[in-house]
């Protein structure tokens, strides 16, 4: 809850509301509209506080850093899927499997031939 998080991190609850208005954090809500902060939001909050308190980054800069972190995470997931695809191709080749004439071709989601 907002009061517990505010006390734990020594910030005013209005600061948490501001971060939410700015789209930096998105706490879950109960049926009664109470904010609930999960592990992901707490990690984001810790990053925001490190950037603002320790490094002097303004909220616009924090937004850029969080966006870059999301992009890096997405790219890492895409890279992982590509590696899985390459591993499958190598296994197929090692076992003599030819998928060009197969009725069903396996390809990772999001990857297309050009």
N, C-alpha and C positions, 0 to 999 in steps of 0.2 A: 504494500500500500504506500501511497505517496508520503505519508507522515513518517513511516519507518525508513524509507529510502532517504528522505530529506535529512533525517536525524543521523543516519548511518554515515552519510557523505558530507555532513555539515554544510548543507545548502538549504536555501529557503524553498518551500513547496512551490512558490510562484516561479522560481527558476526552472523547476521541472516542467511546469505548465508552459513556460516560454519555449523550452526545448521541444515540447510536443507541438506547440503551435507552429514552430519553425520547421517541423517535420524531421527533426534530428532523432527523436525517439518515438516509438509507437507502442505504449503499454496496452496490454489487453484490458478489456472491460468486463465487469460482472454484469449480471442482469440489472442490478441497481446502479450501474454506471460508475462503479468504483474502479479506479485505475489499479491494475496489477502488473508489477514489473517482474518479468521472467529473466532467466539467465542471460539471454541474448541482449535484452534491453539494458540490463545491469552492466554487461561488458561494454556496450556502446556508451553508456553514461560514464563509465570509468575512462574510456578513451576521450570523451568530450571534456571531462574534468582535467585530464592530463594535458590535453591540448590547450585548454583555456587558462588553467591555473599555472601550470609549470612552464608552458612554452609561449604563452601570450598570444595564442591564435584567436582571432575573432570568430564569430559564429558563421560568417560566410566562408572563412577558411576551413572551419570544422566541417561544414557541409561538403566542401570539395574533397577533404581527406576521407570522409565517410563514403562518398561516391566512388573514389578511387579504390578504397578497400573492397567495396561491393564488386567493382569491375574486376579486380584481381581475383576475387573469390570465384566469380563467374568464369573467368578465363581459365582458372585452375581446374574447374569442373569440366569445361570443354576439352582441355588438354587431356584430362583423365579419360574422357570418353574416346578421344582420338587414339590414345595409347591402347585402350581395350580393343578397339577396332584393328589396330595394327597387329596386336598380339594374336587376335583371332585369325587374321590373314596368314600370319606366320605359322600358326598351328595347322591351318588348312593345308598350306603348302607342304609342311612337314609330313602330313598324313595323306597327301595325294588327293585332297578334296578339291574339286573344280566347281566353283559356285556360279560360273558364268552361264551355264546351261541349267541351273537348278530352278525348280518351280518357285521356290521361296528363297529370296536372297536376304541374308542378314546384314544389316547396316545399322550403326548407332543412330539414335534419334538426333535430328538436327544436322547431320552430315549428309551432303548430297554430292553426287558426281557432277562435274562440269565438263 
